[in-house]
Amino acid sequence: MEQYFKPGTDNQKAGKYVEVGPNGEALENGRTCTIQKGDRLPATSAKGHCWKYSGSKK
């Protein structure tokens, strides 16, 4: 089961995260972000969206 993280969550694994919809579905124009250890996940493009870890930053 995949984990989804709310915007503003901190202390997650460093790497790339992709924005997903309320039910975990992929978004056509979803944002991506890369965070470092200890960083906080940024806001999403719409209320109810969340972040899914998509791998290391390599």
C-alpha positions as CSV (number, residue, x, y, z in Angstrom):
1,M,0.0,0.0,0.0
2,E,1.3,3.4,-1.0
3,Q,1.6,6.2,1.5
4,Y,0.3,9.7,0.9
5,F,1.4,12.8,2.7
6,K,-0.4,16.0,3.4
7,P,1.1,19.3,2.4
8,G,3.3,20.8,5.2
9,T,4.4,17.4,6.5
10,D,8.0,17.4,7.5
11,N,10.8,14.9,8.2
12,Q,10.0,12.7,5.3
13,K,12.5,10.8,3.1
14,A,14.6,13.0,0.9
15,G,13.8,12.6,-2.8
16,K,11.1,13.3,-5.4
17,Y,7.4,13.6,-4.6
18,V,4.5,13.8,-7.0
19,E,1.2,15.4,-6.4
20,V,-1.9,13.1,-6.5
21,G,-5.6,13.6,-6.2
22,P,-7.8,12.9,-3.1
23,N,-8.1,9.2,-4.0
24,G,-4.4,8.7,-5.0
25,E,-5.1,9.1,-8.7
26,A,-2.5,10.6,-11.0
27,L,-3.2,14.2,-12.0
28,E,-2.8,15.4,-15.6
29,N,-1.1,18.6,-14.5
30,G,0.2,17.4,-11.1
31,R,3.2,19.1,-9.6
32,T,6.4,17.4,-8.6
33,C,8.9,18.5,-5.9
34,T,12.3,17.4,-4.6
35,I,13.0,17.8,-0.9
36,Q,16.1,17.3,1.3
37,K,16.1,15.5,4.6
38,G,14.2,17.6,7.2
39,D,12.4,19.8,4.6
40,R,8.7,20.3,4.7
41,L,6.4,19.2,1.8
42,P,5.0,22.3,-0.1
43,A,1.4,23.2,-0.7
44,T,-0.5,21.4,-3.5
45,S,-2.3,23.0,-6.4
46,A,-5.8,22.2,-4.9
47,K,-7.4,21.4,-1.6
48,G,-7.6,17.7,-0.9
49,H,-4.5,16.8,-3.0
50,C,-1.6,15.1,-1.3
51,W,2.0,14.0,-2.1
52,K,3.3,10.5,-3.0
53,Y,7.0,9.5,-2.7
54,S,8.2,8.6,-6.2
55,G,11.9,7.8,-5.5
56,S,15.3,9.0,-4.6
57,K,16.5,12.2,-6.1
58,K,19.1,10.4,-8.3
